[in-house]
Amino acid sequence: MIKTDIIIIGAGPTGLFTVFEAGLLKLKCHLIDALPQPGGQCSELYPKKPIYDIPGFPEILAGDLTRNLLEQGKQFEPGFTLGERADTVEKQEDGTFIVTTNKGTKHQAPVVAIASGLGSFEPRKPQLEALAKYEDRGVEYMIKEPEMYRDKNVVIAGGGDSALDWSIFLADVAKSVTLIHRRNEFRGHLDSVEKVQELKNDGKINLITPAEVTDILGDGKVEALEITKKDESPITLETDHFIPLFGLSPKLGPIANWGLEIEKNAIKVNNALDYQTNIPGIFAIGDGNYYPGKLKLILCGFHEATIMCQAAYKIINPGKKFVLKYTTVSGVNGFDGTRKEAPKAVVQAIN
């Protein structure tokens, strides 16, 4: 039995930042994640993709954000159960919870924080008969390591931010980049659409619209695609990689069976107070929760984690008061014996 103060389900950015905020309150955390490494979507889906809305960072790669959060929380010595899915939660007579994973690992704590985002993700796949036999043989649904496309011919299909952003990024990496979309209009950010237009005009991106990939050709691996434009005969385009970026389908998984109130495929919480669910002691923070006005942004998850930790402290330490101080004034005492604080002011007389 792994015992801790807060069980955090999900080791994405919100879960990792919870470690730091809980640590400031002298609370210990243990994180459970089905992925084999911390970072959630940031490390699994787009570690090399830049993020632009993290306060204080005009631009930071998703993988670097994960590393920074791990470094920030390291002094509070969090525990990790990785590569295992949280399957069940049981409330005990003493008010604590036992969370058991699909591999039988048990965790016990008085507080559970669900920071699992939208749950597990499955890529939305194009309806192509030959698709399955080319998966991992030239067909990829996400880009983890851009260097594998160095000097290769790449075809990306999709009309959202991911398709646009990766087309822009790979334009300087791949031998050729072709972007295919079934419409002339794109759903991405305006600046990304304008950048793709600029790269198309400069001959760095081949844009085919309105069109769809209608077949995959090749002997054991992707060698070419059949592309059909509206009201035209199919054409064959040679390529090394086909990357359909049609988004991901989220699934709450076993958490949906925990007796939590679900609304709009997310866990309903009390945002007026502390992001607690309908089960006292279980909180939901980050992209996986719902309340009126909810925004699915990393920075919102950071805020929710901070408020949640204050409520968790009161549950774990009933009747005990904790005075919140600015870290610039009080410093940070790590569980590992480290201390970070601002330099002391120099006392010196002025003659």
N, C-alpha and C positions, 0 to 999 in steps of 0.2 A: 504494500500500500504506500503510495507516494502522498505524503501529507504536506500541505502548504496553506497559505492564507487565501490566495486567489487562484483558482483554476481559470486559465485563459484558453478558450477554444478558438484557435486561429492565430498563426504567427506571422500575419501580414503587418503592414506599418502600424495600424491601430493597436494590435495586440502587443507589438514590440514597444511602442511608446507607453503603453499601460505599465510595463515593467518599471520604467523610470519614474512615472508619477506615483506608483504604489511604493516604490523604494524610498521616495522622499518622506513617506508616511511610515517608514519602517515595516512595510508589508512585503512578504515574500510571494513570488509568483512562479507558477509552473505552466508552461504552454504546451498545448496539444495541437498537432497539425497533421493532416493526411499526407502532405507533401514531404519529401525526404529532406528538405532544407527550409530554414526560415525565410520569410520575405513574401509569402503569398503570391499573388499575381505578379508583383514586381520582380520576383526572382524566377518564377516559373514561366510566365508568358512573355514579358518584355524587359529583361534585365538591361538591355542596351538602349532602351527607348528613353528619351529625355522627358522629364516632368517639369512643368513651368509654374505651378501654383503652390509650391512649398515656400512659406514665408522665409525670407532671408536668402533664398537661393534662386537667382534669376533663371537658372537651368541646372538640373541635376539628373543624372541617369538613375533609373529605377533601382538598378543593382547597387549603385553607390549609396542611395538613400537607405537601403536595407542594411548595408555595412555600417553606416553612420549610426543608425538606430540600435544595432547590436552593440556597437562600441559604447554608446551612451548608457545603455542599460547594463553593461557587463559588470559594473561595480556593485550591482545589487544581486548578482549571482542567481539569475533565473534558471529554472530547470526546463528541460525540453523532452517531450515525447513526440518524435517525428516519424513520419511514415505510418502513422496509425490514425484511424478515424474515431472521433468520439461518438459512441453508439448509444449509450444509455446514461441517464442521470436518475439517481435515487436519493430522496431526502431521508435522513436518518432521524431518530428520535431526539438526538441532541441538537438538531437544527442544521447540521452540516450536510453536505452533498457528497455522494460518491459517483464519479464519472468513470465509466468503463469503456475502453476502446474496443475496436473490432478484433484486436489480438489479445484481449483479456487483461490488459494493464489497468489497474485501478488507481484512482486519484481521489483524495478526500480534502475538502476545504469548506469553510463556512460561506464562501462567496464563489459564484461562477460568473465569469464574464464571457459572453459569446461575442467574439470578434472575428467571426468566420467569413465576413464579407457576404456575398450572395450565395455562399455554399460552394459546392463542387461545380466545375464548369465542363461542358462538352461543346466542342466546336460545331457550328451549324455547317453542314456539308452540302455541296452541290449535288443535285440528283443526276449522277453519272453512273452508268452501269459498270464501267471498268474501274471506278474510283478505288475500291478497297485493295485491289491487287497492286496498286502503285503507291499506297501509303508507305512512307519511309523509304520509298524508291524514287523520289523526285517530287512527291506530293507532301507538302507540309502545311499544317494549319496554324502554326505560330512560328515566329522567328526568335530563336534563343541565341544563336551565335551568327551574327551577320557575316563573319569572315568566311563561312562555308559557301557563300555566294560570290566570293571574290572571283572576278573574271569569268563568271558563268552567265548564261542567258536565262533570265528570270521572267516569268509571267505572273502577275498579281491580279486577282479578280476581286472586285468589291467597290463600294462607293462611299464608305465611311471614313472616319479618321484614321483607323489602322491602315487601310489600303493606301490612303493618300500619304500618310507619314512614312510608311516603309518604302513606298515608291520613291519619295524624295530622298530618303536616307540611302537606299541601294543604288541610286543614280550615280553615286561616286564610288561604288564598290563593285557592282556587277559589270559584266561586259555589255549587257543590254537589259533594259527594263521595259516591259510592256504592261500597261495598265488597262484592264478590260472592265467595263461596267455596262450593265444592261440598259442604263439610261444615260442621257447627256448631262443630267444634273447630278451633282454630288451632295452628300449629306454632311460633309466634314466642315471644319472651320474655314472661314473665308480666306484667311491668309494661306492655309494649306492648298486650297483650290487654286489660288492665284500663283502659288509657287509651282504647282504641277503644270499650270498653263505656261509659265515662263520656261520650265525645263522642256516642255513639249516644243515650244517655239525655238529653243536652242538645239533641238535634236537629241536631247539626253534622255527623254522618255518617249516611248511609242504609245500613243493613246488610241484605243479602239472602242468607240461607242456609237450608237447603242449596240451592244453585242454580248454574246454569252459563249462560254466554252461548252461545246456539245459532245466532245469525245476526247479521250486520252489515247495516244498512240505510243508504242514502244515495245521493245523486246526485253522484258524483265525490269525495265526502268523507263521513266518518262523520257521520250525523245522528241515528241511533237504533240501539239494540240490541234484539234479541229475547232475553229472559231466561226460562229455564224452571226453575221450582222443582220439586222432587221431587213427583211425583204430582199436579201441577197443570198447567193450560193455560199456554202461553207468554204473557208480557206484553211490551209494547213500552215502552222507556224512552228518551226523547230525551236525547242527550248530544252534546258536542263532541269528546270524546276517550275512547278506549278504551285502557287500559294493562294488558295481561296480564303479570303479574309471576310467572312460573312457574319462575324460576331460569335458570341458564345451564349449557350443556353444554360442559365444558372439553375441549380437544384439545391434545396435546403438539405436534402438527405435525411438521416435519422433524426435530426433536430426537430423536424416537422412533427414528430410523434411524441414530443416531450410534454405535451399539454400546454404549450405556450400559445398565446393568442396571435394568430397570423392574419395579416392584412396586406394585400397587394404583394403576396409572395415574400413578405418580410415579417420580422418579429416586431409586434407592436410594443412600444415602450412609453413610459411617462416622461416626456421631455421637459415638462414644467418643473420637474424636481431632480431626477437623478438617472434617468434612462433605465429604470428597473422594469422588468416585465411583469406580467400578471402573477408570476410566482415569486414571492419575496425572497431575496437573496440571489436571484438570477437576473443578470443585467444583459443587455444587448447594445453594443456600440459599433460604430462604423457602418459600412454599406449594408449590413444585414438587418438593420433595424428600420422601423417606420414610425413616423409621427407627422402631423401636419407641417408642411414647409420643409420636409427633409431634403437635404442636398447630399448626394453621394460623392463627397469630396474627401480626400485624405485629411485635409486640415480640419474638417468637421469631425472626423473620427478622433483626431487628437484632442479636440475640445471635449467631446463626449467622454473620452477616457479619463480626462482630468476630473470632471464632475463626478463620474462614477466612482473613482478612487476615494473621494471624500466620503461618499455614502458607504462604501465598503468599510472604511475605517470605523465608522460608527457602529456597524453591525459586528465587527470583530472585537471592538473595544467599547462595549456599551457603557455609557455614563462617563467615559473618559474624553476630555477635551483636547483637541489638537489645534494649536494656533498656527495658521498658515503664514509663512514668511517668504519674502522674495528670496530666491536663491542667490541673488547678487549681494544680499545682506547676510543671510544665514550660512551660505556655502552649501556644499553637498557632502554628506558623510556616506561613503559606500559601505556595504556589508563586508567588503574585503579589507577594511581598515584604511582605505584611501580617504583623503579629504581634499576637496577642491574649494577654495575660497579666494576672494579678492585680496590683493595685497593690502596690508595694514597701512593706514595713513601715517605719514611721517610727522611726528610732533617736533616742532622746531620754533623757537622764538624768533620774532622779527624785531630787530633793533631800530 
